[in-house]
Amino acid sequence: AQTVTQSQPEMSVQEAETVTLSCTYDTSENNYYLFWYKQPPSRQMILVIRQEAYKQQNATENRFSVNFQKAAKSFSLKISDSQLGDTAMYFCAWAGTYKYIFGTGTRLKVLA
Amino acid sequence: KAGVTQTPRYLIKTRGQQVTLSCSPISGHRSVSWYQQTPGQGLQFLFEYFSETQRNKGNFPGRFSGRQFSNSRSEMNVSTLELGDSALYLCASSRLAENTGELFFGEGSRLTVL
């Protein structure tokens, strides 16, 4: 069975600084995708970044980038130049055959 | 383009009752999946539908069921409610038939079981 582990329940970062959220997963499938989703307080979940497992190049979306280590089954999210609007729950997710597995989330607070 | 719509947004039930939640996906999206969100547990996958067929389901008891209609709208039902069923139930739709694309989430239905 697939599992996704986020070992940091809560984190905080000063505005304009960089923070890294960790995620590890376990799967026996070869074809899968990895995602980071953001859930702002009382707002809808939205996609932050997506990584195809067959691609070695790390995905980047503006201030958000990932460090994808396939052999280690690690998929961390780096947020650069943190902004107050980045305050949210962040969920790491694995997608395989018609199924998504989410981690338990990391609550990130950006401090002014 | 309208987003994913879930109804009702909030509801309170008592133990033993049943509940039906509805989800209308984004127009053109044929894949709908459901999740249970509780503090500390994150999102737990319930089931996924595509073109009225359940393609996968999570590890939930048979009290949790769902279906999808020909217009892609989906419902989930929980029978014989238990206190532990209190949660935010999220529905998400996806444009792609494969699990490769972005999920678009609704605002959720918050269920409280007393």
Interface residues (C-beta under 8 A of the other chain):
Chain A: Q6 Y33 F35 Y37 Q44 M45 I46 L47 R50 E52 F91 A93 A95 G96 T97 Y98 K99 Y100 I101 F102 G103 T104 G105
Chain B: G3 S33 Y35 G40 Q41 G42 L43 Q44 F45 E48 F50 R55 N56 G58 L90 A92 N99 T100 E102 L103 F105 G106 E107
